[in-house]
Amino acid sequence: MDRIQKALDKAKAKHSSVVEKTRVAPTETHKQSKVEDPLQSPITNINYKQTKVIESSSAQLEMKRVIAGMYNNPQSAVFRMLRTQILQKMRANKWKTLAITSPTAGEGKSLVSANLAVAIAMELNQTVMLVDMDLRNPSVSKYFSLNAEKGLKDYLEQDISLPDVLINPGVKRLVILPGKGRAEDSAELLSSPKMARLVEDIKAQYDSRVIIFDVPPILQTDDVLLSANYFDCTLLVLQDGKNKQAEISRSLQLLDGTNLIGSVLNKSEKPPTHQNY
């Protein structure tokens, strides 16, 4: 924990992202705009006519630790707090796309992505798309117990339509673009014209949509840097006690200029102070 804090403090001149007990620490932004009206009409009448519906049961979600929508689980409040802080900052800046990464593999970025997507979808006036952009190690599908037949890799390599890939996991207002299989040429696929068109299309379809991209670890591939122009802002997930100070500093350096919205300390032994409110 001290190592993480020292690295973040050292980068404070360029980044105002501070890690503290499994919560997001929003950074300052350059412009402010009107926040969306939280009392606007709820989005309830959604019919998934083209999108495949594969319903994940509550038991399946809980087993995979996707617990953001389970009020009886005290840890779920952490993700709803994270949702509120992130949406406030994104709405104030009219940002629609969020990338979630980590310095190295195994720090929990995909689990945070899944829980954050569910938490945001719980807002009645908000729709969410969760895109598994980790083409070398896609894992979003497993957190929702989806047996996806095709994924983002197939869409980019083959002549198939987007509805053939999209899945609703039974959570209202949430659509998943899963990953399927390993792509050794992930950098080339993510920087392709078809990927650029895909991002433009999904951003333009719905004004109410927030798009979360679960992207690879930033220190292990160049995929995040190659696709950085797709994202309005970035969230950095850190595992408590795992990273060296140099790794955290290098991650922050690589994310410089990407609107780092904050950081999450994952797998912390100390629970958040608000957890038992």
C-alpha positions in Angstrom: 0.0 0.0 0.0 2.8 2.4 0.9 4.6 1.7 -2.4 1.5 2.4 -4.4 0.8 5.7 -2.5 4.4 6.9 -2.9 4.3 6.3 -6.7 1.0 8.1 -7.0 2.2 11.0 -4.9 5.3 11.3 -7.0 3.2 11.6 -10.2 0.8 14.1 -8.5 2.1 17.0 -10.6 0.7 15.4 -13.7 -2.0 13.1 -12.3 -4.5 13.8 -9.5 -5.4 10.1 -9.3 -5.1 8.8 -5.8 -5.6 5.2 -4.7 -7.4 4.7 -1.4 -9.2 1.6 -0.2 -11.0 0.2 -3.2 -12.6 3.4 -4.5 -12.2 5.7 -7.5 -10.4 8.9 -7.0 -11.7 11.3 -9.7 -9.1 13.6 -11.3 -9.6 17.3 -12.3 -10.8 18.0 -15.8 -10.3 20.9 -18.1 -13.9 21.8 -18.8 -17.3 21.5 -17.2 -20.7 21.1 -18.8 -24.2 20.5 -17.6 -24.8 17.3 -15.8 -27.6 15.1 -17.2 -30.9 15.4 -15.4 -31.2 12.3 -13.1 -35.0 12.8 -13.1 -35.4 12.3 -16.8 -37.7 9.5 -18.1 -36.4 6.0 -17.2 -35.4 3.6 -20.0 -37.5 0.6 -19.3 -39.1 -0.6 -22.5 -36.2 -2.3 -24.2 -36.8 -5.2 -26.5 -33.8 -7.2 -27.6 -35.0 -8.3 -31.0 -31.7 -8.5 -32.7 -29.4 -8.9 -29.7 -29.1 -12.5 -28.4 -30.3 -12.9 -24.8 -28.4 -15.3 -22.6 -29.7 -14.8 -19.0 -27.2 -15.2 -16.2 -28.8 -16.2 -13.0 -28.1 -14.5 -9.7 -26.4 -17.6 -8.4 -24.1 -17.7 -11.5 -23.2 -14.0 -11.1 -22.5 -14.3 -7.4 -20.3 -17.4 -8.0 -18.3 -15.3 -10.4 -18.2 -12.3 -8.0 -20.3 -10.0 -10.1 -22.2 -8.7 -7.1 -22.9 -5.0 -8.0 -26.7 -5.6 -8.2 -27.0 -7.6 -5.0 -28.1 -5.3 -2.2 -27.8 -8.2 0.3 -24.1 -8.4 -0.3 -22.3 -5.6 1.7 -19.4 -5.5 -0.8 -21.8 -4.5 -3.6 -21.9 -0.9 -2.3 -18.3 -0.4 -3.3 -19.2 -0.7 -7.0 -22.3 1.5 -6.7 -20.1 4.1 -5.1 -17.6 3.7 -7.9 -20.4 4.0 -10.5 -21.6 7.3 -9.0 -18.2 8.9 -8.9 -17.4 7.9 -12.4 -20.7 8.9 -13.9 -20.5 12.3 -12.3 -17.2 13.0 -13.9 -18.2 11.5 -17.3 -21.4 13.4 -17.5 -19.8 16.7 -16.5 -17.4 16.3 -19.4 -19.8 14.7 -21.9 -17.6 11.6 -22.0 -19.2 8.4 -23.3 -16.3 5.9 -23.4 -14.3 4.5 -20.5 -11.3 2.2 -20.8 -10.4 0.0 -17.8 -6.8 -1.3 -17.6 -4.1 -2.3 -15.1 -0.3 -2.4 -15.1 -0.1 -6.2 -15.3 -2.4 -9.3 -15.6 -4.4 -10.7 -12.8 -5.1 -7.5 -10.9 -8.9 -7.7 -11.4 -9.6 -5.2 -14.2 -12.1 -7.5 -15.9 -14.0 -8.1 -12.7 -14.1 -4.4 -12.0 -15.3 -3.8 -15.5 -18.2 -6.4 -15.2 -19.3 -5.0 -11.8 -19.1 -1.4 -12.9 -21.2 -2.2 -16.0 -23.9 -3.9 -14.0 -23.9 -1.0 -11.5 -24.3 1.6 -14.2 -27.1 -0.4 -15.9 -29.0 -0.3 -12.6 -29.6 3.5 -13.2 -33.0 3.7 -14.9 -31.9 6.4 -17.3 -28.7 4.8 -18.4 -27.8 2.1 -20.9 -24.4 0.4 -21.0 -22.3 -1.6 -23.5 -19.4 -3.6 -22.1 -16.8 -4.4 -24.8 -14.1 -7.1 -24.1 -11.2 -5.5 -26.0 -8.6 -7.7 -24.4 -8.2 -9.8 -27.5 -5.3 -11.8 -26.2 -7.0 -12.9 -23.0 -10.7 -12.2 -23.2 -12.5 -13.0 -19.9 -15.7 -10.8 -19.7 -17.8 -13.7 -21.0 -16.8 -16.0 -18.2 -17.9 -13.5 -15.5 -21.4 -13.6 -16.9 -21.3 -17.4 -17.7 -21.9 -16.8 -21.4 -21.1 -19.4 -23.9 -20.4 -16.9 -26.6 -20.2 -18.4 -30.1 -18.5 -15.4 -31.6 -16.7 -12.4 -30.2 -14.9 -9.2 -31.2 -12.1 -11.0 -32.9 -14.6 -12.8 -35.2 -16.4 -9.5 -36.0 -13.1 -7.9 -37.0 -11.8 -10.8 -39.0 -15.1 -12.0 -40.7 -17.9 -10.5 -42.6 -20.6 -10.7 -39.9 -22.9 -8.1 -38.5 -22.7 -6.6 -35.0 -26.0 -8.1 -33.8 -24.5 -11.6 -34.4 -22.0 -10.9 -31.7 -23.9 -8.8 -29.1 -25.4 -10.5 -26.0 -27.7 -9.3 -23.3 -26.9 -11.2 -20.1 -30.4 -10.8 -18.6 -29.5 -7.5 -17.0 -31.7 -4.6 -18.2 -30.0 -1.9 -20.1 -26.7 -3.9 -20.5 -25.3 -5.3 -23.7 -22.0 -7.1 -23.9 -19.7 -7.4 -26.9 -17.7 -10.4 -25.7 -14.3 -11.8 -26.6 -13.8 -15.2 -28.0 -10.4 -16.9 -28.7 -6.9 -15.5 -28.6 -5.7 -13.0 -31.3 -2.0 -12.9 -31.6 -2.4 -10.0 -34.0 -4.4 -8.0 -31.5 -2.6 -4.7 -32.1 -3.3 -4.9 -35.9 -6.9 -5.7 -35.3 -7.5 -2.9 -32.8 -5.9 -0.3 -35.0 -7.8 -1.4 -38.1 -10.3 0.8 -40.0 -13.1 -1.7 -39.1 -12.4 -1.3 -35.4 -12.4 2.5 -35.7 -15.8 2.3 -37.6 -17.2 0.0 -34.9 -16.3 2.5 -32.1 -17.8 5.4 -34.0 -21.0 3.4 -34.7 -21.6 2.2 -31.1 -20.9 5.8 -29.8 -23.4 7.3 -32.2 -26.3 4.8 -31.7 -27.6 5.9 -28.3 -27.2 9.2 -26.4 -27.9 7.4 -23.1 -25.2 4.8 -23.6 -21.9 4.5 -21.6 -19.4 2.3 -23.3 -16.9 0.4 -21.1 -13.8 -1.1 -22.8 -12.0 -3.9 -20.8 -8.6 -3.4 -22.3 -5.3 -5.4 -21.8 -2.7 -4.6 -19.1 -0.9 -1.5 -20.2 2.7 -2.7 -19.4 2.3 -6.0 -21.3 1.1 -5.0 -24.8 0.9 -1.9 -26.9 -2.8 -2.5 -27.5 -3.9 0.3 -25.1 -1.7 2.9 -26.6 -2.7 2.0 -30.2 -6.4 2.3 -29.3 -6.2 5.2 -26.9 -8.0 7.6 -29.3 -11.2 5.4 -28.9 -11.5 6.3 -25.2 -12.7 9.5 -23.6 -11.2 8.5 -20.2 -9.4 5.7 -18.4 -9.6 3.9 -15.1 -6.5 2.2 -13.6 -7.0 -0.9 -11.5 -4.2 -1.8 -9.1 -3.8 -4.9 -6.9 -2.9 -4.1 -3.4 0.8 -5.1 -2.7 1.5 -6.5 -6.2 3.1 -3.7 -8.2 6.5 -2.2 -7.7 6.7 1.6 -7.5 8.4 1.7 -10.9 5.5 -0.2 -12.5 2.9 2.2 -11.2 4.9 5.2 -12.2 5.5 3.8 -15.7 1.7 3.0 -16.1 0.9 6.6 -15.1 3.4 7.9 -17.6 2.0 5.8 -20.4 -1.5 7.0 -19.5 -0.5 10.7 -19.5 -2.9 12.6 -21.7 -5.6 10.0 -21.7 -7.9 11.7 -19.1 -7.1 9.3 -16.3 -10.4 9.5 -14.4 -9.1 7.7 -11.3 -7.7 4.5 -9.8 -9.1 1.6 -7.9 -7.2 -0.4 -5.3 -8.3 -4.0 -5.7 -7.9 -7.0 -3.4 -7.3 -4.8 -0.4 -7.3 -6.4 3.0 -8.8 -3.3 4.5 -12.5 -2.8 3.7 -13.8 0.6 2.6 -14.9 2.8 5.6 -18.4 3.2 4.3 -19.0 -0.6 3.7 -20.9 -1.2 7.0 -23.0 2.1 6.9 
